Amino acid sequence: MNTPLVDMGGVEKSFGAARALAGVDFQLMRGTCVGLVGHNGAGKSTLMNVLSGLIRPDAGSLRIDGEDFDRGYDPATAVGHGIRCVFQELSLCPNLTVAENLRISHPSIKGFGWRKTAGKVILESLDQIFPGHGINPDSEVGDLTIARRQMVEIARAFSIVDSQVDLVILDEPTSSLDQNAAAQLVTFIREFVSGSRSVVLISHLLGEILTASDTVVVMRDGVVVAVDDTTNFDRERLVRDMGDVLVDDSGFGTRINTKIVNSDPVVTGPRENGHQLILYPGEIIGFAGLSGHGQTNALVKIFEAAQGARRAISATEPAVFVAGDRQSDGIFPLWSITRNISVSSFARLMNRFSLDFDREDDEAAGWHKKLSIRTADMKNNILSLSGGNQQKALFARALGSDAKIVLMDDPMRGVDVGTKQEVYEILTEEAALGRALIWYTTETDELKHCDRVYVFREGHIVAELSGETLTEANILSSSFEAEDV
């Protein structure tokens, strides 16, 4: 029991001129959850990709349960040693059912009735981790919300068929989950590690790290800068060790309403159950509630109305959309970082009949600096960035456009705490300049930055909160109870 389950020493990895890992030592004991934290691009995901066999390091040693692996270590070998991984970018096949996706990971499920067997296995895992999930094993994955897709990905990793699961690597596993589902996962993690099994949890939600983990490992610029028992950390120390300056953003309902006096609303919805969606220039309003209860659908309707579609919701100004599901709805994977940012500003960047490439480069360079996008060259492909840095590019695209309405669909998925604080400040500045912003988030803390919050339940607004009524207790209460506040 004194032998580490995982022992990595001096691990190095470079991608061209970018050095992702600069001699990392990492140990993991059985029966523990290690919280792995750091900036976007600090090397966390790269280190775990080495451990899961997806990436071969340039140098360093790897030992699994006392066995050395100098070469020949690949994903199949990792799985054979009980290591599973839930990636930040979901890896499910959207055209297959939930049960069929499980079968891909467990080829031993075969023969007559294999779909029924696979469905039973994944359903048992879902029930154990996310009670009340409401997911049908026969549903096609592409038809599920991103939150439910993330639940399926997690449940698949913990499913046991013909081999033991000793270690599960969770890379931003709650980035699309609401507070209730995230809490269910944290509870399950604690139960899982109590049985001499282990978890590596990568998360930018510091409260989640402090609650779920036994040990915290902090990475910065490709090296480990701190390792300690979780009991010796608090939020301030985590932020300090990562190299960020902590900004006190405590307190709901304290943001000064910047609504322009006597202005007309730019978004107006129908009145339902005594509530009406209204957005004025200069406001930041939040959408809250359990995931999948109509928030994203409302954002899409507003965006379509802004494009001229006839909807019950009206929008009088152009709108831009910041997608949370960046792989499906956000990035253009064949384009450079620069082009991904400038695509919403082509009309403004035109020089007669062609794009002014110098102006395009200058604007991209400005966002590179303003949002600290971690790349040596903005001409690199967008996929060369970490997930969090890809999301920064999507913010740059939206805020660099001329649209007066900014719609954000849980946009902080996989974004580190330092960048979040920078984005909060930028959004406040944009509102002060007269932009109108709607922000759907599954992180209750982020609603502190809103003037007003609409809580959704079963596709309808059930509460409008502001000022003294904008509290975490009221948000949670309205999310679970269809009662007006």
N, C-alpha and C positions, 0 to 999 in steps of 0.2 A: 504493500500500500504506500510505501515511501517513494516508489519509483514514479516519476511524472508520467502521466498519460501522453503528454506532448512535451518534447524538449527540442527547441530550435535554437541554434547558436550561430551568430555572425552572419545572418542571412542578408544577402545583397541582391538587388535587382534594379536594372536600369532599362528604360525604354528610350533608345536613342540617347539624346543628351540629357534627358530627364532621369534623375536618380530617385527611384521610388522607395527603395530600402537601402539603408547605409549601414549594414552590420547590426541587425536586430537580434537580440536574445529574447526568447519567449518560452515560458514554462506554464504548464497547466496540470494541476493535480486532479485526480478522480474526485467526484462528489462535490465539485465547486462550479460556480458560475463566475467567469471572468468578464468584467466590463471593459471593453476596449474603446477608448475615446480619443478624439483629436480632430483637428481641422479637416475640411474636405481636402483630399490630396495629401494627407499626412502619411499615408501608406498602410492604413488599416485593412482595407479590402485587398490590397496586393499581398499583404502578409497572409491573410486567410486564404487567398487563392493559391498560394504556395502550399499551405497546409492541406487544402482540399485536392491538390494535385493538378489544378488547372494551369498553373504557371511553374516553369522550372527556374529555380533561382540561379543567378550567376555564380554565387559562392555561398558557403555556409553548410551547416549540418542539420539533419532532421532525424529525430528518433521518436518512434511511436511505441509506447508501452515497452520501452527497453530495446526495441529492434531498430538498428540503423538502416537508413535509406540514403545511400550516397547517389544512387541512380536508379532508373526504372520505376520511379514513383509517379503514379498517374491517378486520375479520378477513380478508376476501378480498384486500384490498390487501396486508396483511401476508404472507399466504401467497404471493401473487404475487411478493413480494420475498424469498422463501426463508426466512420466519420461521415456525417451528412452536412449539407450546406444549404441554407436558404439565402439566395442572392438578393442584393439590393434591387436589381432589375429582374423582375419576375421571369421565370423560364418555362412557364406552362405553355402547352400548345393550344392556341385559342380555338382551333377547329375540332378539337377532341373533347369528349365529355370529362367530367371530374374523375370518374372511375377509370377511363382510358388513360388519363394522365398518370394515375397511380401505377398502372400496368407498365408504363415506360420505365419507371424506377424499380419495378419488381417483376422481372421477366419470368420468375418462377411461378407466377400466377398464370396458369395456362390450362388448356383442356376445355371440355364442355362446361359452360356456365361460368367462364372466367370473369365475365363482366359483373355478374352477381357477386362473386367472391371479392373482386376489387372494390365494388361499391360498398360492401359490408366493411372492409378494412378501413377505407378512407372515412366512412361515416362514423365508425367507432373512434377514430382518432379525432375527428372534428368534434364529436360529442364530448370527448374527454377534455379537449383544450378550450373549445368555445361553445359551452352549453347554450342552446337556443339559437344556433347559427342560421338555421333555415335554408341550408344548402342541400340540393338534391344531387346525388351522385350521377344521375343521368343527364344533368344539365350540361350544355355546351359551355366551356370555360369562357369563350368570347362573349357570351351573353351575360356573364356575371359582372357585378360592380368590381372596381379595383380592390375594394376592401375585402370582398368575398374571395377574389382571386388570391389575395395575400393569405387569407385564412387557409385556403386549399394548399397553397405552397408550403405553409408551415406544417399543416397536418400531414402532408405527404412525407416531409422530412422525419417526423416522429413516428411514422407508421412502421410497425414491425411485422415482417412476414416470415422470412427464413433466415434472417441474420440479426444479431443484436445491434442496437444503437448505443454507442458509448459516448459519442460527442456530436452535438449539433451546433453548427456555426450559424448564428442569426445575424444577418447584415441588414440593419435598419428594418426589423420585422414589423414594427408597429407604425411605419410611416404613413400608411393609408387606413389604419384602424382608428375607430373612435375610442373614447376614454374607457368605455365599458369593455370592449373587446381587448384593448391593450392591458387592462387590469386582469382580465381572465388569463392572458398569456403569461403575465408576470407570476401569477399564482401557480400556474402549471409549471413554470420553470423551477420554482422553489421546490415543488413536489418531485420533479424529475431529478434534480441533482441530489435530493435526499436519498436516492437509491444508488449511490456510488457512480452515477453517470455525470456527464459534464456538459456545460454550455459556454460558448463564447458569444457574448452579446455586444454587438456594435450598435450604438445609438447616439444620436445627438440630443435626446431627451434626458437631461441630467438627472431628473428625479427618478426616471426609470432605471438608470444605471445604479443609483444609490439604493433603490429598493430591491432590485433583482440580484445584484452581484455580491460575491464574497470578497473578491479582489478586483482592484481597478488598475489597468495598465493604460498609461497616457502616452500617445505618440505625437511627435511633432517633427515635420520635415524629414521623414523616413527613419527616425530613430526613436527608441523608447526613452522618455525623459522622466518617468515616474512609475513606480510599482509599489502598491501598499494595500493593506486591508481596507475594505470599504468603510469600516467604522472610523478610519482616520481621515476620511474625505468629507467635505461638504461641498455645496454648489460653488462657493467662492474659491475653494482650493482647486476644484476641477477646472474652473475657468482660468484661474491664474496659471496652472501648470500647462494648460493648452496654449497659453500665450495671449489670451484675450483680456480685455479690460471689462469687468462686469459693470453693466449699467443697471441701476435700480429701476425696474419697470413694474414694481408691485402696485397693486390696487386696481380694482375694476371700477368702471364708471368715472374715472378721473380725467380722461382726455377732454380737453376743451373743445367744444363743438365749433368747428370752423365753417359752418354753413353760411353761405353768402346771403346777407339780409335781402329780403324781397325778391330772391331769385326764383325762377320757375324750376320745378323738378325735371331731371333728365331721364328718370325712370319712374314709371307709375304702373302699378299692378292693380288687379281687381280687388275689391274688398271681400274678404272671406272670414267668416267667424269673428267679425269685429276687428280684423287686422288688415291693413293695406300696406303693400310694399311701396315705399317712396324713397327715392334717392335724390339729394340735392347736390349741386356743384360744391366742392370743398368738403364733402363728407366721406368718412370711411365707415361703412356699415358692415357688420359681420353676419354670416349665416352659420348657425350652430345646430346641434342635435345629433342623434346617432347617425352614422354613415348610411347612405342609401335611402334616406327619407325625403328625397326630392331637392336637395340643395343644388347638386350639379345640374339637374334638369332645369331648375329655375335659371341658373346662369346661362345655360345654352339657349333658353327661350329669350332671354334679354339680348344675347349676342345676335340671335337671328333677327329679332325685332330691330336692332340697330343696323342690320344689313338691308332692311326694307321689308322683311317678311311680316305678314299680318298675324299678330299674336294678341292674346288677351293682355299681355304685358306690353307697354309701349316704351320706346327709347328714342329720344330726340337728338342724340349725338352719336357719332361713330364710337365703336367699342373695340377693344382689343382683349384677347383671352390669354391668360397664363395657365397652361394646363398642369395639373399635378401628375398625370400619367404621361410623362414626357416621352417615353418610347413610342407610345401609340398615337398621341395627339400633339406632341410638342416639337421635337427636333426633326430636322431633315438630315438623315444619317449619312448621306453622300456628300454633304456640303461642309464647307469650312466653318469654323467658329464665327468668323467675320460675317459670312453670308447668312448664317442662321440668325444673327442679330439684326442685320440690315433688311431682311426680307419684308418686314412690315413698313419700311420707310423708303421703298424704291421710288415712289412718286416724288418725294422730296429730294432724293439724291440724284435725280436725273439731270444730265447736262444735254439739253436739246433732246436727241433721240437715243442716247445711250447712258448707261450708268456711269456716274463720276466715281471711278475707283479710288481716287485719292481721298475724296470726301468720305467714302465708305470706310476706308482704312483708318482715317482720322477719328471718325465716330466710334469705331470698334475699339481703337486704342484708348479712347476716353473711358469707355465702359470697362475695358480691361483693368484700368487703374482704379476706377471708382468702386467696382465690385470685387477687386482682387481676384480675378479669374486666374487660376493657377495653370498657366501655360507659358512656354517660352516663345510661342509664335501663334498669333491669332489666325494665321493661315492654315494651321493644323486642322485636321478633320474633327468635327464635334465629338465623335466617339473616342477621341484621345483623352477627353476630360473625364474626371470622376463624375459620379451621378450628381453630387451637389453642385459641382461647377457647371455641369450642363444646365442645371436649374437656374444658376446665375445668368447664363446666356439667355434663357427664356425671359427672365426679368428685364434684362437689357433690351431685348427685342420689344417688349411691351412698352416700357417707359421711354424708349427712344422714338416711339411712333407719335403721331399727332392726335391719336384718339383721346377723346375727353372722358370716356368711361373705361375703367380698367376692371376687368372681371378676373378673379383669381380663384382657381379650383384647388384648394388645399396645396398651395404652391411651395410650401417649405419642406416638402418631403426630402429627407436626406441632406438638409442644409445645416451646417454647423452653427453653434450658438453665436459666434462672432459675426458671421455673415448675416444671421437673422437680425441682430441688433442694427447692423448697417442698413439692411433693407427696411426695417421699421422706421428708421430716421428718414430714409429716402421717400417712403410712402407718405409720411407726415408732411414732408416738404412738398410733394406733388399735390396733396390735398390743399395745402395752403395756397398753392398757385391756381386753385380752382378745379382741379381734376376731381372726378367722382369715382370712388373705389368701392367695390363689393368683394368681400374676402370670406370665402368658405374655408374653414379650418377644423380639423379634428383635434387640434391642441387647444384646450380651453384657455390656457395662459395667453395665447395670441389674441384672444378677444378683448384683452385689456387695452389694446391699441385702437379700438373701434369707438365711434360716437354712439352708435346704436347697434343692437344685435337682434336679429330675427331668429327664433328657434323653430325648426321644422320637425314635424312628426307626421308620418304616413302621407307625405306629399303636400302637406299644408302648413302654413305658418300658425303656430299655436301660442306664440308669445312674442311681444316686442319689449325689449329691455333697454333701459338707458339710465344714466345718473345713478341714483341710489338703488334702483331695482336691478341694475346690471351687476349681479354677483354670481360667483361660481355656483352657489347653492341653487339660485333661481334657474340658471342655465341647465343644471343637471335635473332639477325637479321637472322643468318643462319638457325636457327630452324624454322622460319616462312617463309622464302623466299628461294626458291630453286636456289640460286645464289651462285657462287663460291666466296670465300674470300681468 
